[in-house]
Amino acid sequence: MNIEVKELSALLSCGNVSQPENPFNIGKNYFIRTVTHHHTGRMVQVTATELVLEDAAWIADDGRLTDALKSGTFNEVEMFPSNSRVIIGRGSVIDAVEISTIPTSQK
């Protein structure tokens, strides 16, 4: 019976997110939309349940999304404190895209 529990646990676990099927690149900049907010930041850690960003901002107003993603310029930006890590639950993520530059100041 112990073997069955281990097999069932392996089937239900999220596994090691550092495996190749993890789509995120550590050190890259991302724009992430969740069910309630939009964020930008540099990805520093990915776990089975969270994404961790540094140099992060809450994007209160994207403006024209296509233009904003290309330029990294958003209409309204609220920065998180410098030297802080922002943790986003992966279950809340709608989509995420790697972007070339992220905001560095409040706007």
C-alpha positions in Angstrom: 0.0 0.0 0.0 2.9 2.4 0.7 4.0 2.2 -2.9 0.5 3.1 -4.1 0.5 6.2 -2.0 3.9 7.3 -3.4 2.7 6.7 -7.0 -0.5 8.6 -6.3 1.5 11.5 -4.7 3.8 11.6 -7.7 0.9 11.8 -10.1 -0.8 14.6 -8.2 2.3 16.7 -7.4 3.2 19.7 -9.5 6.7 18.3 -9.8 9.9 20.3 -9.9 9.2 23.6 -11.7 12.8 23.9 -12.7 12.3 21.2 -15.3 12.2 22.1 -19.0 8.4 22.4 -19.0 8.7 25.6 -16.9 8.1 28.4 -19.4 9.6 31.2 -17.3 13.2 32.4 -17.6 14.9 33.6 -14.5 16.4 37.0 -14.8 14.1 38.1 -17.6 11.5 40.9 -17.4 7.8 40.0 -17.5 4.4 41.6 -17.8 2.0 39.4 -15.8 -1.8 39.7 -15.8 -3.7 38.2 -12.9 -7.4 38.0 -12.3 -7.3 41.3 -10.5 -4.0 43.1 -11.3 -1.2 43.6 -13.8 2.4 43.6 -12.8 5.9 44.0 -14.3 9.2 42.9 -12.9 12.3 40.8 -13.2 11.6 37.1 -12.5 13.9 35.8 -9.8 12.2 32.6 -8.7 9.5 30.2 -9.8 8.0 27.6 -7.5 5.1 25.2 -7.9 2.7 27.8 -6.6 4.3 31.2 -6.9 6.2 33.6 -9.1 8.7 35.9 -7.4 9.5 39.3 -9.0 12.1 42.0 -8.1 12.1 45.6 -9.4 8.3 45.1 -9.6 5.4 47.4 -10.3 1.7 47.3 -10.2 0.4 48.6 -13.6 -2.8 50.5 -12.8 -3.3 51.6 -16.4 -1.7 49.8 -19.4 -2.7 52.2 -22.0 -2.6 50.6 -25.4 -1.4 47.1 -24.5 0.5 46.3 -27.7 2.4 49.7 -27.6 3.1 49.3 -23.9 4.5 45.8 -24.2 6.8 46.9 -27.1 8.0 50.1 -25.4 7.8 49.2 -21.7 5.9 52.5 -21.2 2.6 52.3 -19.3 0.1 55.1 -18.5 0.0 54.6 -14.7 2.7 52.8 -12.7 3.0 52.2 -9.0 6.3 50.9 -7.9 6.8 48.4 -5.1 9.5 49.3 -2.6 13.1 48.9 -3.9 14.9 45.8 -2.7 11.6 43.9 -2.1 10.3 40.7 -3.6 6.8 40.5 -4.9 5.2 37.1 -4.7 2.3 36.3 -7.1 0.3 33.2 -6.8 0.5 31.1 -10.0 -3.2 30.2 -9.6 -4.2 33.8 -10.2 -2.1 34.2 -13.4 -4.1 34.7 -16.6 -1.1 35.3 -18.9 2.5 36.4 -18.8 4.8 37.7 -21.5 8.5 38.4 -21.5 9.2 42.1 -22.2 12.4 43.9 -23.0 12.2 46.7 -20.4 10.2 47.3 -17.2 9.2 50.6 -15.6 11.7 52.0 -13.0 9.7 54.9 -11.6 6.2 55.9 -10.5 4.0 57.4 -13.2 
